[in-house]
């Protein structure tokens, strides 16, 4: 599964004609904090992709890109934008089913077109961002302006908030 997800990710980046760098990593160190600490990258240039779910039936989902130094505002921003009374983080199993990727490797590139992608405005202020690469074995270093070329993407002010 991860080989296919990685290939899908790289193929999606090539279709976007985006310049990017592949950074190999030990799958055991793929979680953002561990990756940055071990490989010497800054958390301030790292982002996570988190899938959120609206709890009403039928369930609806959105993939959210936010800086690793922030928290997803699932109870206010996500809930309101999805138009549901309750929202939460998708489970690891739901995330795998929707994205075909493991937590720690989820990337915005190559996601199903039916899954909306919301990017926190703060991500767009960086000169580069580090993201999952479709598997826990690689990360992608890329200019966040790539999100402006993706049809299923919306840049959202206030999608994430500072940690308490």
Number of C-alpha atoms within 10 A of each C-alpha: 12 16 12 13 23 26 16 18 23 19 14 16 19 12 10 14 11 14 11 16 13 15 15 13 16 12 14 11 17 23 15 22 15 12 21 18 12 13 12 9 14 16 18 15 18 25 23 27 23 22 27 23 24 24 17 12 7 7 10 16 24 21 25 27 26 24 26 21 17 19 15 26 15 21 13 15 18 26 19 14 13 16 13 16 12 16 23 16 19 19 13 13 13 15 21 16 11 18 21 22 26 20 23 25 26 29 29 29 24 21 22 13 11 10 17 18 27 24 26 23 18 18 25 19 12 15 11 17 22 28 29 31 30 32 26 23 20 21 26 24 19 19 19 16 16 16 20 13 11 14 10 15 18 16 18 19 13 16 23 26 18 11 8 5
